[in-house]
Amino acid sequence: MPKKETTNKVKKTISAKSALSTEENLKATSKKRSTKKETPLKETSVKKKKSESLKTLQKPKLTKTPKKKPITKKKTEKSDTKFSSSKKVTLSEAEKLARKAAEFALSKKATDVVLLDVRKISGITDFFLLCTADSDRQVKAIAEEIEKGLKDEGDYPSYVEAKELTWVVMDYFNVIIHIFVKEKRHFYALEKLWGDAPIYHIQEESKKI
C-alpha cells in the first residue's frame, strides 16, 4: 500500500478518538453542571422544611378552654310572715299572764276588757287588767273563772278582795285584776287615774278584724 493512504487512515482514527474524547468530556461537564444545580435545590428544600418545622414550634397551640357556667344565685324563699324583716315581739311573763286572765274573763262574757301597761310609771305592779260585768253574779263568775284557769296554769293570787261583789280585786304580784260592775267602773275611772299608761283593748278572737 502507498504511504499516503496509511497516513490518512491514521489521521482518521486520531480524529475519531479525539471526537469521542471531546464528547465524553462534554457529557462529563454537563453531568457535573446538573449535579451542581441539583444540590442547591436539595439544600433549599431542607431549609424550607426546617423553617416550617420552626414555625410549627413557634406557633402556640390553641386549646379550647371550657366555658365557665354562670353562677346563678339561688332565690331565697319568701317567708310566710307578712313582716319577716321586723323584730319579733316577745311578751313578758307578766303580760302573758294578764292576757290569759283576759281570755278567761271574756269566756264569761266580760265587756270592755282593757290592759294598762304601768311598768314605766308605777312601782306597784306591771299591768292592770280591767273588765266590766253586768251584775254582781257575773262579777263572781268572772273572778272564779280567772282564778280557776290561772291555777291550772300554775299561777296563784297573793290575795283576793271582794267589795260587796260589785268590785273584786285579784293580786297576782306583777298583774292586778279589777272586775267591776258598770257603775263602779265609771266611778273609780282607773283609766283616767293611770292616763299616762299605754292602753290595750282586748277583744274576743271572733270579734277581731
WOBEL-V170170 format. One record per residue. N is the residue number from 1. RES is the residue in one small letter. PHI is phi in whole degrees, 0 to 359 (999 if undefined). BURIAL is 1 if it has 24 or more other ideal C-beta (glycine too) atoms within 12 Angstrom, else 0. Layout:
n = [N;N]
res = [RES;RES]
phi = [PHI;PHI]
burial = [BURIAL;BURIAL]
This chain:
n = [1;2;3;4;5;6;7;8;9;10;11;12;13;14;15;16;17;18;19;20;21;22;23;24;25;26;27;28;29;30;31;32;33;34;35;36;37;38;39;40;41;42;43;44;45;46;47;48;49;50;51;52;53;54;55;56;57;58;59;60;61;62;63;64;65;66;67;68;69;70;71;72;73;74;75;76;77;78;79;80;81;82;83;84;85;86;87;88;89;90;91;92;93;94;95;96;97;98;99;100;101;102;103;104;105;106;107;108;109;110;111;112;113;114;115;116;117;118;119;120;121;122;123;124;125;126;127;128;129;130;131;132;133;134;135;136;137;138;139;140;141;142;143;144;145;146;147;148;149;150;151;152;153;154;155;156;157;158;159;160;161;162;163;164;165;166;167;168;169;170;171;172;173;174;175;176;177;178;179;180;181;182;183;184;185;186;187;188;189;190;191;192;193;194;195;196;197;198;199;200;201;202;203;204;205;206;207;208;209]
res = [m;p;k;k;e;t;t;n;k;v;k;k;t;i;s;a;k;s;a;l;s;t;e;e;n;l;k;a;t;s;k;k;r;s;t;k;k;e;t;p;l;k;e;t;s;v;k;k;k;k;s;e;s;l;k;t;l;q;k;p;k;l;t;k;t;p;k;k;k;p;i;t;k;k;k;t;e;k;s;d;t;k;f;s;s;s;k;k;v;t;l;s;e;a;e;k;l;a;r;k;a;a;e;f;a;l;s;k;k;a;t;d;v;v;l;l;d;v;r;k;i;s;g;i;t;d;f;f;l;l;c;t;a;d;s;d;r;q;v;k;a;i;a;e;e;i;e;k;g;l;k;d;e;g;d;y;p;s;y;v;e;a;k;e;l;t;w;v;v;m;d;y;f;n;v;i;i;h;i;f;v;k;e;k;r;h;f;y;a;l;e;k;l;w;g;d;a;p;i;y;h;i;q;e;e;s;k;k;i]
phi = [999;285;290;297;295;296;296;297;298;298;297;297;297;296;296;295;297;295;296;298;295;294;298;296;298;297;297;296;295;296;296;300;297;297;294;297;290;289;299;297;298;298;298;297;297;295;299;299;299;297;297;296;296;296;298;296;290;290;293;286;286;273;253;284;277;293;292;284;288;296;284;257;284;290;287;285;291;287;283;288;290;290;240;290;285;284;289;287;272;257;276;284;297;296;292;299;297;298;289;295;299;297;296;295;295;293;294;255;66;293;240;51;278;229;243;257;265;252;298;271;236;218;258;283;206;263;222;248;250;244;210;239;239;277;209;294;297;292;301;297;296;294;298;295;294;294;296;293;296;287;298;298;274;93;248;236;283;284;199;230;235;242;251;55;57;259;206;246;246;236;257;245;65;277;224;243;255;241;244;244;276;301;298;293;298;289;291;278;45;295;298;285;298;252;295;279;277;297;248;239;272;256;239;292;300;292;268;288;276]
burial = [0;0;0;0;0;0;0;0;0;0;0;0;0;0;0;0;0;0;0;0;0;0;0;0;0;0;0;0;0;0;0;0;0;0;0;0;0;0;0;0;0;0;0;0;0;0;0;0;0;0;0;0;0;0;0;0;0;0;0;0;0;0;0;0;0;0;0;0;0;0;0;0;0;0;0;0;0;0;0;0;0;0;0;0;0;0;0;0;0;0;0;0;0;1;1;0;1;1;1;1;1;1;1;1;1;1;0;1;0;1;1;1;1;1;1;1;1;1;0;0;0;0;0;0;1;1;1;1;1;1;1;1;1;0;0;0;0;1;1;0;1;1;1;1;1;1;1;0;1;1;0;0;0;0;1;0;1;0;0;1;0;0;0;0;0;1;1;1;1;1;1;1;0;1;1;1;1;1;1;1;1;0;0;1;1;0;0;0;0;1;1;0;0;1;0;0;1;0;0;0;0;1;0;0;0;0;0;0;0]
